[in-house]
Amino acid sequence: MAMLHEQMVPRSGLRVLITAGGGGIGRRIAEGFVAAGAKVHISDINAEGVASFVDGGPNCSGSVSDARSVSQMDALFDDAMRALGGVDVAVANAGIAGPTAPVDEIDQEEWDQTLDVCLRASWRLAHCAAKELRANAGLFIGLSSAAGRFGYPNRSPYASAKWGVVGLVKTLAMELGPHGARANAILPGVVAGERIKRVISARAEATGQSDTEVEAGLVARTSMRRMVSEDEIAGACLFLASPIGSAISGQAIAVDAGLEVL
């Protein structure tokens, strides 16, 4: 019988597909799976990010792909199948911040773009991967957000999309479960890195505060009074893919240092 600690990491040889894996949280998730012995295929709109990941070794492959395009998402899945020979874990990580403005000041194009990247791309990955996940008793992970459990003033497209990811994952878990496959959502809070810096600047401009004031306000909303790291988000994904995580499905798991309100 394997020791308990040995069951807390993914088995070697998993075949993993991750969208938006060229940088940020997606890159850390990809690197974590590779370090655990997985074969990983990423996508990203940033060709340099894809190229730098592919240079990481024989278990690293990737495609330049725009998550807003259904046809490109379909082509991405075909690329991944050729590179990996199958898919055991699919991680829908593509997302954008969207506009920062009251609902009546957001135009249709901004709304559509945010929903296309943050929600429709997650659905399309699930649509493409479902057959493989059923066959392989696999795992789907959707990256939602703390905005997927709170209202988020001046960020209505983003919050709507992230709530949608949770609904998608809970439904997918019901559809995949009879085949031994699973689906879960990770809900990051305030994650340290370049992306949150852009979000903070946008909120500061919208509210008339300084970046420092906005950041302090965000951290103060967490019970632990801190941001979380990209590694902590990646670690949650690796745990879900591990043998000890094999009974976890249909869950929206917050990794947010105890975020109390947005």
C-alpha positions in Angstrom: 0.0 0.0 0.0 1.4 3.4 -1.0 2.3 5.7 1.8 -0.2 8.5 2.3 2.3 11.2 1.3 2.9 9.4 -2.0 -0.8 9.6 -2.8 -0.8 13.4 -2.4 1.0 14.0 -5.8 -0.3 13.1 -9.3 0.9 9.9 -10.7 3.7 10.1 -13.3 2.7 10.0 -16.9 -0.6 12.0 -16.7 -1.5 13.7 -20.0 -2.5 17.3 -19.2 -3.9 20.1 -21.4 -3.9 23.6 -20.0 -5.2 26.7 -21.7 -3.4 30.0 -21.2 -0.4 28.2 -19.9 2.2 30.6 -21.3 2.5 32.7 -18.2 1.1 33.5 -14.8 -1.1 31.0 -12.9 -1.4 28.7 -16.0 2.4 28.5 -16.4 2.9 27.6 -12.7 0.2 24.9 -13.1 2.0 23.5 -16.2 5.4 23.6 -14.6 4.0 21.8 -11.5 2.5 19.0 -13.5 5.8 18.6 -15.5 7.8 18.4 -12.3 5.4 15.6 -11.1 6.2 13.6 -14.3 3.3 14.6 -16.5 3.2 15.3 -20.2 1.8 18.7 -20.6 0.4 20.6 -23.6 -0.4 24.3 -23.2 -2.0 26.9 -25.3 -1.6 30.7 -25.2 -2.2 33.6 -27.4 1.4 34.7 -26.6 3.7 32.8 -29.0 6.8 33.6 -26.9 5.2 32.1 -23.8 4.4 28.9 -25.7 7.9 28.7 -27.2 9.6 29.2 -23.8 7.5 26.4 -22.3 8.1 24.0 -25.2 11.8 24.6 -24.6 11.4 23.1 -21.2 11.9 19.5 -22.3 10.4 16.4 -24.0 7.3 16.4 -21.9 6.4 20.0 -22.8 4.4 20.9 -25.9 2.2 23.8 -26.9 0.0 25.6 -29.4 -0.5 29.3 -30.1 -4.3 29.7 -29.8 -6.8 32.4 -29.2 -9.4 31.3 -26.6 -12.0 33.6 -28.1 -12.1 31.4 -31.3 -14.1 28.2 -31.2 -12.3 26.9 -34.3 -8.9 27.6 -32.7 -10.0 25.9 -29.5 -11.0 22.8 -31.5 -7.7 22.8 -33.3 -5.9 23.1 -30.0 -7.5 20.0 -28.7 -6.5 18.1 -31.9 -2.9 19.3 -31.4 -3.0 18.1 -27.8 -4.3 14.7 -28.8 -1.5 14.3 -31.3 1.2 15.5 -28.8 0.0 13.6 -25.8 -1.8 10.6 -27.2 -4.8 11.3 -25.0 -6.0 13.7 -22.2 -6.3 12.7 -18.6 -6.6 16.3 -17.1 -8.0 19.4 -18.8 -7.4 22.7 -17.1 -9.5 25.7 -18.4 -7.4 28.6 -17.3 -8.0 31.2 -20.0 -9.3 34.5 -18.7 -9.2 38.3 -18.9 -10.1 40.9 -16.4 -12.6 42.7 -18.6 -13.7 46.3 -18.1 -13.9 48.1 -14.8 -17.0 50.3 -15.0 -20.7 50.3 -13.8 -23.0 48.0 -15.7 -24.6 50.8 -17.7 -21.2 52.0 -18.9 -20.0 48.7 -20.3 -20.6 48.2 -24.0 -21.6 45.0 -25.8 -18.2 44.4 -27.2 -16.6 44.5 -23.8 -19.2 42.2 -22.4 -18.9 39.7 -25.2 -15.2 39.6 -25.2 -15.0 38.9 -21.4 -17.6 36.1 -21.6 -16.0 34.6 -24.7 -12.6 34.3 -23.0 -13.6 33.6 -19.4 -16.6 31.3 -19.9 -17.2 30.2 -23.5 -13.6 29.0 -23.8 -14.0 26.9 -20.7 -17.2 25.3 -22.1 -15.4 24.6 -25.4 -12.6 22.9 -23.7 -15.1 20.8 -21.8 -17.0 20.1 -25.0 -13.8 18.8 -26.7 -12.4 16.9 -23.8 -15.5 15.2 -22.3 -15.2 12.0 -24.4 -11.5 11.6 -23.4 -12.2 12.4 -19.7 -15.0 9.8 -19.6 -12.8 7.2 -21.3 -9.8 7.9 -18.9 -11.6 8.6 -15.6 -10.1 12.0 -16.0 -10.3 15.4 -14.4 -11.6 18.8 -15.6 -10.5 21.9 -13.6 -12.1 25.2 -14.3 -10.3 28.3 -13.0 -13.1 30.5 -11.6 -12.4 33.3 -9.1 -13.5 34.7 -5.8 -15.7 36.8 -8.1 -17.5 33.5 -8.7 -19.0 33.5 -5.2 -19.4 37.2 -4.5 -20.9 40.1 -6.3 -18.2 42.4 -7.8 -19.1 46.0 -8.3 -17.9 47.5 -11.5 -16.8 44.1 -12.8 -20.2 42.6 -14.0 -18.9 40.7 -17.1 -16.0 39.1 -15.2 -18.2 38.1 -12.2 -20.9 36.7 -14.4 -18.4 34.6 -16.4 -16.8 33.3 -13.2 -20.1 32.3 -11.7 -20.8 30.6 -15.0 -17.6 28.5 -14.7 -18.8 27.2 -11.4 -22.2 26.3 -12.9 -20.4 24.6 -15.8 -18.1 22.5 -13.5 -20.9 21.4 -11.2 -23.0 20.3 -14.2 -20.0 18.6 -15.8 -19.3 16.7 -12.6 -22.8 15.2 -12.8 -22.3 14.2 -16.4 -18.9 12.7 -16.0 -19.3 11.1 -12.6 -20.9 7.8 -13.7 -17.8 7.2 -15.8 -15.4 7.8 -12.9 -14.4 11.2 -14.2 -14.5 14.4 -12.2 -14.8 18.2 -12.5 -13.9 20.9 -10.0 -13.5 24.7 -9.9 -10.6 26.5 -8.3 -11.6 30.0 -7.1 -8.4 32.1 -6.6 -8.6 35.2 -4.5 -6.1 38.1 -4.8 -3.1 36.4 -6.5 0.2 38.2 -6.3 1.6 38.9 -9.8 1.4 41.1 -12.8 -2.3 40.4 -13.5 -3.4 41.7 -10.1 -1.3 44.8 -10.6 -3.3 45.6 -13.7 -6.6 45.0 -11.9 -5.5 47.2 -9.1 -4.5 50.0 -11.5 -7.9 49.8 -13.2 -9.8 49.9 -10.0 -7.7 52.9 -8.8 -8.5 54.8 -11.9 -12.2 54.0 -11.6 -12.4 55.0 -7.9 -9.9 57.8 -7.7 -7.7 55.9 -5.2 -4.0 55.3 -5.4 -2.8 51.8 -6.4 -1.4 51.4 -2.8 -4.8 52.2 -1.3 -6.6 49.7 -3.5 -4.0 47.0 -2.8 -4.3 47.6 1.0 -8.1 47.4 0.7 -8.0 44.1 -1.1 -5.6 42.5 1.4 -7.7 43.9 4.3 -10.7 41.9 3.0 -8.9 38.6 3.7 -9.0 37.0 7.1 -5.3 36.2 6.7 -4.4 39.7 5.6 -2.4 38.6 2.6 -2.5 37.7 -1.1 -2.1 34.1 -2.3 0.7 32.9 -4.6 0.5 31.3 -8.0 2.2 28.3 -6.5 -0.7 27.9 -4.1 -3.2 27.8 -6.9 -1.0 25.3 -8.8 -0.7 23.2 -5.7 -4.5 22.9 -5.4 -4.7 21.7 -9.0 -2.0 19.1 -8.4 -3.8 17.9 -5.3 -7.0 17.5 -7.2 -5.2 15.3 -9.8 -3.6 13.2 -7.1 -4.9 9.8 -5.9 -5.9 11.2 -2.5 -8.0 13.8 -4.3 -9.9 11.2 -6.4 -13.2 11.6 -4.4 -13.4 15.3 -4.9 -15.8 16.3 -7.6 -18.4 19.0 -8.3 -16.7 21.4 -5.9 -15.9 25.1 -6.0 -12.7 25.3 -4.0 -11.6 28.8 -2.8 -7.9 29.4 -2.5 -8.0 32.9 -1.2 -6.5 33.4 2.2 -10.0 33.7 3.6 -11.4 36.4 1.4 -14.5 37.8 3.2 -15.8 40.1 0.5 -14.7 41.6 -2.8 
